[in-house]
Amino acid sequence: MFSYLTSPGQRFNTQLLQEAAYRELIQHLDRIDGSTVIALDEAMIGPFTLVTKPKLFDERAIRIVTLKPDLVFPKDIRNIVYILRPRVSLMDQLVGHVKCNGLVSGRQFHILFAPRRSCLCINQLQNKGVINSFSRIDELSWSFLPLDADVVTMEIPNAYRDLQRLYGRIPKIYGKGVQAHRVWDHAKNLGMEEKALYNGDRGAIDQLILLDRGIDLLSPLATQLTYEGLIDEFYGIRQNKLSLPAEWFPPNKTAEGRRPDEYLPQTSEKKTILMHSGEQLYAELRNKNFNEVTKLLARKAREIHTQMHATSQDKTVQEIKSFVENKLPQLMAQKKSTSEHTAIAGLIHEQVNATTFADDLAAEQDFMVCADIDKPSAFIEDKIARKSDIRNVLRLICLQCAAASGLKDKLLIHYKREVAQVYGIEMLLTFSNLEMAGLLHPQTDSRAYAVLRKSLHLTVEDNVEVDPKDISYVHSFYAPLTARLVELSLKPLGWQTLKSQINNLHGPTFEDFQAQLIGIGGRHAGSMASECSLLHVPRVVLVCFVGGCTFAEIAALRFLANQEDNNVEFLIATTKIINKNTFLDSLLSA
């Protein structure tokens, strides 16, 4: 259904996930007779657009509305289907809806929880006395949602079993971290209960690498310097969509129709732009360091201008007609896309050229090379004195803690006192949240980051940002630890060599095997000829981030996949796409 979910020559097809979710939704809708309205929990709007298109509902005359407390449905609607997350707070809204809209004769209410039903929610409906008003209470097992041809998001850790159902068993499993180990243990237990998972069929995935976000807290706190990463940090990319004020873009001379895969129409206040590999220019730009993006856009604009204004003196009438009918619409679409991304790049350029951005980046890089990490940072103290954005102050303190493998007690008390005096005593609760989350903690003797920085070459002084040779280009200096672990694991005996190096990171290092490894990469070989024919087939490696990953980490893995020597395809699974702002916000509100 979504062309951007398939990539020519790629063995792993994420469109299977989308199609499975799509079919499941259709099956539920087909069981319902009569006029229908779907009320979407606001948190479900984005995931909904990743698996369905409006055409599905147009054909069935089904309306889509957003769930609101005061929502009143027309009297001619027979069925109201709620699709929502299993949150107790939403049940009170449903109680109000039933009491307000349930007086119409013959009307039926239905609930589809995604990705699973909740006993707490059902108990709440029972306690309020409206449980019998719902004809159907079921669930949409949308555990994996495809963002792109090589990226999927996982809504719950134990949804790993869905992956094996669709793509077969995975022969080799490697992992690091407490939560990563728990995910794998749970997956194995589910496999024992559901023997169908282990039928011996050859799977599409050759290897799984499970990584706990807790083993690398520096990467999500660092500033991303890829085009996609900067867009996400400054403006936020939500389910492949970027919404910005329309006045920030040059006006279009021709009217634009609504895109077929957008639920929310364009308004005069907001402009929505799709951000996935189906948009050709964005696919070319997204993984680049921002210093390369502006040059590429300028070159693209010149190429389009040259083609559109090429002289027609030497062309026949038929050639001119063919150009106008076939080539010109493509050039106009490319011109529009280039204009949009030039506007976005201009907005980002203003941000990164600000003095505060450069100063923050310099402070980050000082921490990354372990410069003066055991004493109070004059830069952080100055930001506190100026009462700068508290989120950025806390981020830098946490980043210093990650680089130093913890802060000395005296230093942590100093930062707490300084912040509390300027921002208020309630900030001590925020520090407590960060300590419980593991972002602030006492210093350990292992100095894990300082050791790994040198042994794994996490910082690269002479890094090249344009036409890079190393994954460190995604931060212009620093290679994400998680991506470096994946890179080194691809080498012969890579994981065996890594095990001793990463033992000082938090949590267990583990490996497992689900099948006898016959032939290459766990694929069964029927003959010597067929085995030889598989030597040049890329391995498919599923890299799963338990706790979220950044666009910079995704860009680094895509860079590795493009290196011919690696001969690998990556499928990247994550609980959530995060950046330094959303990651910290999720912990501050804990």
C-alpha positions as CSV (number, residue, x, y, z in Angstrom):
1,M,0.0,0.0,0.0
2,F,2.9,2.4,0.8
3,S,5.6,2.3,-1.9
4,Y,8.2,3.9,0.4
5,L,8.1,0.7,2.6
6,T,9.7,-1.4,-0.1
7,S,13.2,-0.9,-1.5
8,P,14.5,-2.7,-4.7
9,G,16.7,-5.6,-3.9
10,Q,16.1,-5.5,-0.2
11,R,15.4,-8.9,1.4
12,F,13.4,-7.6,4.3
13,N,10.0,-6.2,3.5
14,T,8.5,-3.9,6.1
15,Q,5.3,-3.6,4.1
16,L,4.3,-6.9,5.5
17,L,3.9,-5.3,8.9
18,Q,1.7,-2.5,7.4
19,E,-0.4,-5.0,5.4
20,A,-0.9,-7.2,8.5
21,A,-2.1,-4.2,10.5
22,Y,-4.3,-3.1,7.6
23,R,-5.9,-6.5,7.2
24,E,-6.6,-6.8,10.9
25,L,-8.4,-3.4,10.9
26,I,-10.5,-4.4,7.9
27,Q,-11.5,-7.7,9.6
28,H,-12.8,-5.8,12.6
29,L,-14.7,-3.2,10.5
30,D,-16.3,-5.9,8.4
31,R,-17.9,-7.4,11.5
32,I,-19.8,-4.2,12.0
33,D,-23.0,-3.5,10.1
34,G,-24.5,-0.1,9.5
35,S,-23.3,3.5,9.4
36,T,-20.1,3.9,11.4
37,V,-17.9,6.6,13.0
38,I,-14.4,5.9,14.2
39,A,-13.3,8.0,17.2
40,L,-9.5,8.1,17.4
41,D,-7.6,8.8,20.6
42,E,-5.3,11.7,19.7
43,A,-2.3,9.5,20.4
44,M,-3.5,7.0,17.8
45,I,-3.8,9.5,14.9
46,G,-0.1,9.3,13.9
47,P,0.2,5.4,14.2
48,F,-3.1,5.2,12.2
49,T,-1.6,7.0,9.3
50,L,1.3,4.6,9.1
51,V,-0.9,1.6,8.3
52,T,-4.1,2.9,6.6
53,K,-5.2,5.4,3.9
54,P,-8.4,7.5,3.8
55,K,-9.5,5.6,0.8
56,L,-10.3,2.7,3.0
57,F,-12.9,4.7,4.9
58,D,-14.2,6.6,1.9
59,E,-15.2,3.4,0.2
60,R,-17.1,2.3,3.4
61,A,-18.6,5.7,4.1
62,I,-16.9,5.7,7.5
63,R,-16.1,9.0,9.2
64,I,-13.0,9.7,11.2
65,V,-13.1,12.0,14.2
66,T,-10.8,12.8,17.1
67,L,-11.8,11.7,20.6
68,K,-12.9,14.7,22.6
69,P,-14.8,15.0,25.9
70,D,-17.8,16.9,24.4
71,L,-18.1,14.9,21.2
72,V,-21.7,14.4,20.1
73,F,-22.5,12.1,17.2
74,P,-25.3,12.6,14.6
75,K,-28.5,10.6,15.2
76,D,-28.1,8.6,12.0
77,I,-24.9,7.0,13.1
78,R,-25.5,3.4,14.2
79,N,-22.0,2.4,15.3
80,I,-19.3,4.2,17.2
81,V,-15.9,2.6,17.2
82,Y,-13.3,3.8,19.6
83,I,-9.7,3.1,18.6
84,L,-7.4,4.1,21.5
85,R,-4.5,3.4,23.8
86,P,-5.3,1.4,26.9
87,R,-5.3,4.4,29.3
88,V,-7.6,4.6,32.3
89,S,-7.8,8.4,31.9
90,L,-9.7,7.9,28.6
91,M,-12.4,5.7,30.1
92,D,-14.1,8.7,31.8
93,Q,-14.5,10.3,28.3
94,L,-16.1,7.1,27.0
95,V,-18.4,7.0,30.0
96,G,-19.5,10.5,29.2
97,H,-20.0,9.7,25.5
98,V,-22.1,6.6,26.2
99,K,-24.4,8.6,28.5
100,C,-24.7,11.5,26.1
101,N,-24.9,9.5,22.8
102,G,-26.4,6.2,23.9
103,L,-30.1,7.3,23.9
104,V,-30.4,6.7,20.1
105,S,-32.3,3.5,19.4
106,G,-30.2,0.7,17.9
107,R,-26.9,2.5,18.4
108,Q,-23.9,0.3,19.4
109,F,-20.5,1.2,20.9
110,H,-17.3,-0.7,20.2
111,I,-13.7,-0.5,21.6
112,L,-10.5,-1.5,19.8
113,F,-7.6,-1.2,22.1
114,A,-4.1,-0.9,20.5
115,P,-1.9,-2.7,21.0
116,R,-3.7,-4.7,23.7
117,R,-6.7,-4.5,26.0
118,S,-6.3,-3.4,29.6
119,C,-8.0,-5.0,32.6
120,L,-7.8,-1.7,34.4
121,C,-9.7,0.1,31.6
122,I,-12.4,-2.6,31.5
123,N,-12.7,-2.5,35.3
124,Q,-13.2,1.3,35.1
125,L,-16.0,0.8,32.7
126,Q,-17.6,-1.8,34.9
127,N,-17.3,0.5,38.0
128,K,-19.0,3.3,36.1
129,G,-21.8,0.9,35.0
130,V,-21.5,1.3,31.2
131,I,-19.6,-1.9,30.3
132,N,-22.8,-3.5,28.9
133,S,-23.2,-0.6,26.5
134,F,-20.2,-1.9,24.5
135,S,-21.1,-4.6,21.9
136,R,-17.5,-5.4,21.2
137,I,-14.3,-4.9,23.2
138,D,-11.3,-6.2,21.2
139,E,-7.7,-5.2,20.4
140,L,-5.6,-4.3,17.4
141,S,-2.2,-6.0,17.9
142,W,-0.3,-3.2,16.3
143,S,3.0,-3.9,18.1
144,F,5.2,-2.9,15.2
145,L,4.5,0.2,13.0
146,P,6.7,0.7,9.9
147,L,8.2,4.2,9.6
148,D,10.3,3.4,6.5
149,A,11.8,0.5,4.5
150,D,14.3,0.0,7.2
151,V,12.8,1.4,10.4
152,V,9.9,0.1,12.5
153,T,8.7,1.2,16.0
154,M,7.8,-1.2,18.7
155,E,5.0,-0.2,21.1
156,I,5.7,-2.8,23.7
157,P,8.9,-4.9,24.5
158,N,7.2,-8.3,24.3
159,A,5.9,-7.7,20.8
160,Y,9.0,-9.4,19.5
161,R,7.0,-12.6,18.9
162,D,5.0,-10.8,16.2
163,L,8.2,-10.3,14.2
164,Q,9.1,-14.0,14.3
165,R,5.5,-14.9,13.2
166,L,5.9,-12.8,10.1
167,Y,9.6,-13.3,9.2
168,G,10.6,-16.7,10.8
169,R,13.1,-17.5,13.5
170,I,16.3,-15.6,13.9
171,P,19.4,-17.9,14.2
172,K,21.8,-15.6,16.1
173,I,21.0,-13.2,18.9
174,Y,23.4,-10.8,20.5
175,G,22.6,-8.2,23.2
176,K,23.7,-5.9,25.9
177,G,21.9,-4.3,28.8
178,V,19.3,-5.2,31.5
179,Q,16.2,-4.4,29.6
180,A,17.5,-5.9,26.4
181,H,18.1,-9.2,28.3
182,R,14.6,-9.1,29.8
183,V,13.1,-8.6,26.3
184,W,14.9,-11.6,25.0
185,D,14.1,-13.8,28.0
186,H,10.4,-12.9,27.6
187,A,10.6,-13.6,23.8
188,K,12.0,-17.1,24.5
189,N,9.3,-17.9,27.0
190,L,6.7,-16.9,24.5
191,G,8.4,-19.1,21.9
192,M,8.2,-22.1,24.2
193,E,4.4,-21.4,24.7
194,E,3.8,-21.0,21.0
195,K,5.7,-23.8,19.3
196,A,4.6,-22.6,15.9
197,L,7.3,-20.0,16.1
198,Y,10.0,-22.7,16.0
199,N,9.0,-24.6,13.0
200,G,12.5,-24.7,11.5
201,D,11.6,-22.5,8.5
202,R,14.3,-20.4,7.0
203,G,13.7,-16.8,8.3
204,A,14.3,-13.5,6.5
205,I,16.5,-12.2,9.4
206,D,19.9,-13.6,10.0
207,Q,20.9,-11.9,13.2
208,L,19.4,-9.9,16.0
209,I,21.3,-7.3,18.0
210,L,19.3,-6.1,21.1
211,L,20.7,-2.9,22.7
212,D,19.4,-1.3,25.9
213,R,19.3,2.5,25.8
214,G,20.9,2.5,29.3
215,I,24.3,1.3,28.0
216,D,24.6,4.5,26.0
217,L,23.0,7.6,27.6
218,L,25.5,10.0,26.0
219,S,24.2,9.6,22.4
220,P,20.6,10.6,23.0
221,L,21.8,13.7,25.0
222,A,24.1,14.8,22.3
223,T,23.1,17.3,19.5
224,Q,22.4,15.5,16.2
225,L,24.0,17.1,13.2
226,T,22.3,15.2,10.4
227,Y,19.6,17.0,8.4
228,E,16.8,14.7,9.7
229,G,18.2,14.8,13.3
230,L,18.2,18.6,13.4
231,I,14.7,18.9,11.9
232,D,13.5,16.5,14.7
233,E,15.3,18.4,17.4
234,F,14.1,21.9,16.4
235,Y,10.6,21.2,15.0
236,G,9.7,17.6,15.7
237,I,8.9,14.8,13.1
238,R,5.8,12.9,14.1
239,Q,5.0,9.7,12.3
240,N,6.8,10.8,9.1
241,K,5.2,14.2,9.1
242,L,6.5,17.7,9.8
243,S,4.1,20.5,10.5
244,L,5.3,24.1,10.3
245,P,3.6,27.5,9.9
246,A,2.6,28.0,6.3
247,E,4.0,31.6,6.2
248,W,7.5,30.1,6.6
249,F,7.3,28.8,3.0
250,P,7.1,30.6,-0.3
251,P,3.6,30.7,-1.7
252,N,2.8,28.2,-4.4
253,K,1.6,29.6,-7.8
254,T,-0.5,26.5,-8.4
255,A,-3.2,25.1,-6.1
256,E,-2.1,22.1,-4.2
257,G,-4.4,19.1,-3.7
258,R,-4.6,17.2,-0.5
259,R,-2.0,14.3,-0.4
260,P,-3.7,10.9,-0.5
261,D,-2.1,9.7,2.7
262,E,-2.8,12.6,4.9
263,Y,-5.7,12.6,7.4
264,L,-5.5,16.2,8.4
265,P,-6.1,18.7,5.6
266,Q,-3.7,21.6,5.0
267,T,-4.7,24.8,6.6
268,S,-3.7,28.4,6.2
269,E,-1.8,28.2,9.5
270,K,0.1,25.0,9.1
271,K,1.8,23.2,6.3
272,T,2.4,19.4,6.5
273,I,5.3,17.9,4.7
274,L,6.0,14.1,4.4
275,M,9.3,13.0,5.6
276,H,10.1,9.5,4.4
277,S,12.0,7.7,1.6
278,G,9.0,8.0,-0.7
279,E,10.0,11.7,-1.1
280,Q,13.0,11.3,-3.3
281,L,14.8,14.5,-2.4
282,Y,14.3,14.0,1.4
283,A,15.7,10.4,1.0
284,E,18.8,11.9,-0.5
285,L,19.2,14.6,2.2
286,R,18.0,13.1,5.5
287,N,21.2,11.2,6.5
288,K,23.6,13.9,5.4
289,N,25.6,16.1,7.8
290,F,23.9,19.5,7.6
291,N,27.0,21.1,6.3
292,E,26.6,19.1,3.1
293,V,22.8,19.7,2.7
294,T,22.9,23.3,1.7
295,K,25.4,22.5,-1.0
296,L,23.3,19.7,-2.4
297,L,20.2,21.9,-2.4
298,A,22.0,24.7,-4.3
299,R,23.2,22.2,-6.9
300,K,19.7,20.6,-7.2
301,A,18.1,24.1,-7.7
302,R,20.6,24.9,-10.5
303,E,20.0,21.5,-12.2
304,I,16.2,22.1,-12.2
305,H,16.6,25.7,-13.5
306,T,18.8,24.5,-16.3
307,Q,16.4,21.8,-17.4
308,M,13.3,24.0,-17.2
309,H,14.9,26.8,-19.2
310,A,16.7,24.8,-21.8
311,T,16.4,26.3,-25.3
312,S,13.7,24.7,-27.5
313,Q,15.0,26.1,-30.8
314,D,16.5,22.8,-31.9
315,K,13.5,20.7,-30.8
316,T,10.6,19.5,-32.8
317,V,7.0,20.2,-32.0
318,Q,6.6,16.5,-30.9
319,E,9.7,16.8,-28.6
320,I,8.3,20.0,-27.0
321,K,4.9,18.3,-26.5
322,S,6.5,15.3,-24.9
323,F,8.6,17.5,-22.6
324,V,5.5,19.5,-21.5
325,E,3.4,16.3,-20.9
326,N,6.0,14.1,-19.3
327,K,9.1,15.9,-18.1
328,L,7.7,19.2,-17.0
329,P,5.3,17.8,-14.3
330,Q,8.3,15.9,-12.8
331,L,10.4,19.1,-12.8
332,M,7.6,21.1,-11.2
333,A,7.3,18.5,-8.5
334,Q,11.1,18.5,-7.9
335,K,11.1,22.3,-7.9
336,K,8.4,22.4,-5.2
337,S,10.2,19.8,-3.1
338,T,13.5,21.7,-3.5
339,S,11.8,24.9,-2.5
340,E,10.3,23.4,0.6
341,H,13.6,21.8,1.8
342,T,15.5,25.0,1.0
343,A,13.1,26.8,3.3
344,I,13.5,24.2,6.0
345,A,17.3,24.3,5.6
346,G,17.2,28.1,5.9
347,L,15.3,27.8,9.2
348,I,17.8,25.3,10.5
349,H,20.7,27.5,9.3
350,E,19.5,30.4,11.4
351,Q,19.4,28.1,14.4
352,V,22.8,26.5,14.0
353,N,24.5,29.8,13.3
354,A,23.3,31.2,16.6
355,T,26.0,31.8,19.2
356,T,24.3,29.8,21.8
357,F,24.1,26.7,19.6
358,A,27.8,26.9,18.8
359,D,28.7,27.4,22.5
360,D,26.5,24.4,23.6
361,L,28.1,22.2,20.9
362,A,31.6,23.2,22.0
363,A,30.8,22.3,25.6
364,E,29.3,19.0,24.5
365,Q,32.5,18.1,22.6
366,D,34.7,19.1,25.6
367,F,32.8,16.5,27.6
368,M,33.1,13.9,24.9
369,V,36.9,14.1,25.0
370,C,36.7,13.9,28.9
371,A,38.1,17.4,29.3
372,D,37.7,18.7,32.9
373,I,34.8,16.3,33.6
374,D,35.6,15.9,37.3
375,K,35.1,19.5,38.3
376,P,32.3,22.1,37.9
377,S,31.9,23.3,34.4
378,A,32.3,27.1,34.1
379,F,30.0,26.9,31.0
380,I,27.2,25.2,33.0
381,E,27.6,27.6,35.9
382,D,27.3,30.5,33.6
383,K,24.1,29.2,32.0
384,I,22.7,28.7,35.5
385,A,23.6,32.2,36.4
386,R,21.9,33.5,33.3
387,K,18.8,31.4,34.1
388,S,19.0,29.7,30.7
389,D,16.5,27.1,29.6
390,I,16.6,24.6,32.5
391,R,16.1,21.6,30.2
392,N,19.4,22.5,28.4
393,V,21.2,23.0,31.7
394,L,20.1,19.6,33.0
395,R,21.0,18.0,29.7
396,L,24.6,19.3,29.9
397,I,24.9,18.1,33.5
398,C,23.6,14.7,32.5
399,L,26.0,14.6,29.5
400,Q,28.9,15.4,31.8
401,C,27.8,12.6,34.1
402,A,27.7,10.1,31.1
403,A,31.1,11.1,29.9
404,A,32.6,10.9,33.5
405,S,30.8,7.6,34.2
406,G,29.1,9.4,37.1
407,L,29.7,12.6,39.1
408,K,31.6,12.9,42.3
409,D,29.3,13.5,45.3
410,K,30.7,16.9,46.0
411,L,30.2,17.9,42.3
412,L,26.6,16.7,42.2
413,I,25.7,18.5,45.4
414,H,27.2,21.7,43.9
415,Y,25.1,21.5,40.8
416,K,22.0,20.8,42.9
417,R,22.6,23.8,45.1
418,E,23.3,26.1,42.2
419,V,20.2,25.0,40.3
420,A,17.9,25.1,43.3
421,Q,19.0,28.7,44.2
422,V,18.3,30.0,40.8
423,Y,15.3,27.9,39.5
424,G,13.6,27.1,42.8
425,I,13.8,24.4,45.5
426,E,11.3,22.2,43.5
427,M,14.1,21.4,41.1
428,L,15.5,19.0,43.7
429,L,12.5,16.7,42.7
430,T,13.7,16.9,39.1
431,F,17.2,15.9,40.1
432,S,15.6,12.9,42.0
433,N,13.8,11.9,38.8
434,L,17.0,12.0,36.9
435,E,18.8,9.9,39.5
436,M,16.1,7.3,39.5
437,A,16.3,7.1,35.7
438,G,20.1,6.6,35.9
439,L,21.1,9.8,34.1
440,L,22.7,11.1,37.3
441,H,24.6,8.8,39.6
442,P,27.8,8.6,41.7
443,Q,31.1,8.1,39.8
444,T,32.3,4.5,39.3
445,D,35.9,3.3,39.2
446,S,35.5,1.7,35.8
447,R,35.4,5.0,33.8
448,A,33.6,3.0,31.1
449,Y,33.2,5.8,28.6
450,A,36.8,7.1,28.9
451,V,38.1,3.6,28.2
452,L,35.7,2.9,25.3
453,R,36.3,6.3,23.8
454,K,39.8,5.2,23.0
455,S,39.4,1.5,22.4
456,L,36.4,2.0,20.1
457,H,37.4,5.3,18.6
458,L,34.2,7.1,19.7
459,T,35.7,10.5,19.0
460,V,37.4,11.3,15.7
461,E,39.4,14.5,15.5
462,D,39.9,14.6,11.8
463,N,36.3,13.6,10.8
464,V,35.1,14.5,7.3
465,E,31.5,15.8,7.2
466,V,31.1,15.9,3.3
467,D,31.5,12.5,1.7
468,P,32.3,11.0,5.1
469,K,34.4,7.8,5.7
470,D,33.2,7.1,9.3
471,I,29.9,7.1,11.2
472,S,31.2,9.9,13.5
473,Y,30.0,12.4,10.8
474,V,26.5,12.2,12.3
475,H,27.7,14.3,15.2
476,S,30.6,15.9,13.3
477,F,32.9,14.4,15.9
478,Y,31.4,11.6,17.9
479,A,30.4,8.1,16.8
480,P,27.3,6.9,18.7
481,L,28.4,4.0,21.0
482,T,25.5,1.8,19.9
483,A,26.2,2.2,16.2
484,R,29.9,1.5,16.8
485,L,29.0,-1.7,18.6
486,V,26.9,-2.8,15.7
487,E,29.7,-1.8,13.2
488,L,32.3,-3.9,15.1
489,S,30.0,-6.8,15.5
490,L,29.8,-7.2,11.8
491,K,33.5,-8.1,11.6
492,P,34.6,-11.8,11.8
493,L,34.4,-12.9,15.5
494,G,33.3,-9.3,16.1
495,W,30.9,-10.0,19.0
496,Q,33.3,-12.4,20.6
497,T,35.9,-9.7,20.6
498,L,33.5,-7.1,21.8
499,K,32.3,-9.0,24.8
500,S,35.5,-8.4,26.9
501,Q,35.6,-4.7,25.9
502,I,32.0,-3.8,26.9
503,N,31.8,-5.8,30.1
504,N,32.2,-2.6,32.1
505,L,29.0,-1.2,30.6
506,H,25.9,-1.5,32.7
507,G,24.0,-4.8,32.4
508,P,24.7,-8.3,31.1
509,T,26.3,-9.2,27.7
510,F,24.4,-12.1,26.2
511,E,24.2,-14.3,23.1
512,D,21.8,-17.0,22.0
513,F,21.3,-19.3,19.1
514,Q,17.9,-20.6,17.9
515,A,18.9,-23.0,15.2
516,Q,21.8,-25.1,13.9
517,L,23.8,-22.8,11.7
518,I,23.9,-24.6,8.3
519,G,25.5,-22.9,5.3
520,I,25.9,-19.2,5.7
521,G,24.1,-16.9,8.1
522,G,21.9,-19.7,9.4
523,R,20.3,-20.3,5.9
524,H,20.0,-24.0,5.0
525,A,22.1,-24.9,1.9
526,G,20.9,-27.8,-0.2
527,S,24.1,-28.1,-2.2
528,M,27.5,-26.7,-2.6
529,A,26.4,-24.6,-5.6
530,S,23.5,-23.1,-3.7
531,E,25.8,-22.3,-0.7
532,C,28.2,-20.6,-3.0
533,S,25.4,-18.6,-4.6
534,L,24.5,-17.2,-1.1
535,L,28.0,-15.8,-0.5
536,H,27.1,-12.5,-2.0
537,V,23.6,-12.2,-0.5
538,P,23.6,-9.5,2.1
539,R,22.9,-10.5,5.7
540,V,19.8,-9.1,7.2
541,V,20.5,-7.8,10.7
542,L,17.7,-6.6,13.0
543,V,19.0,-3.9,15.4
544,C,16.5,-3.4,18.2
545,F,16.8,-0.4,20.5
546,V,15.0,-1.0,23.8
547,G,14.3,2.5,25.1
548,G,14.4,4.6,21.9
549,C,17.0,5.7,19.3
550,T,17.8,8.9,17.5
551,F,17.8,9.7,13.8
552,A,21.6,10.2,14.1
553,E,21.9,6.5,15.2
554,I,19.7,5.5,12.3
555,A,21.8,7.5,9.8
556,A,24.9,5.9,11.2
557,L,23.5,2.4,10.6
558,R,22.3,3.4,7.1
559,F,25.9,4.6,6.4
560,L,27.2,1.2,7.5
561,A,24.7,-0.6,5.3
562,N,25.9,1.4,2.2
563,Q,29.5,0.2,2.7
564,E,30.1,-2.6,0.2
565,D,32.6,-4.4,2.5
566,N,29.9,-4.9,5.2
567,N,27.4,-6.7,2.8
568,V,24.5,-6.2,5.2
569,E,21.0,-4.9,5.3
570,F,19.7,-3.4,8.5
571,L,16.2,-3.4,9.9
572,I,16.0,-0.9,12.8
573,A,13.4,-1.5,15.5
574,T,12.9,0.9,18.3
575,T,10.4,1.6,21.1
576,K,10.4,5.3,20.0
577,I,12.3,7.8,17.9
578,I,13.8,10.2,20.4
579,N,16.0,13.3,20.5
580,K,17.8,15.2,23.2
581,N,14.6,17.1,24.0
582,T,12.0,14.4,24.0
583,F,14.3,12.0,25.8
584,L,14.9,14.3,28.7
585,D,11.3,15.5,28.8
586,S,10.1,11.9,29.2
587,L,12.3,11.5,32.3
588,L,11.6,14.9,33.8
589,S,7.9,14.1,33.9
590,A,8.5,10.7,35.5
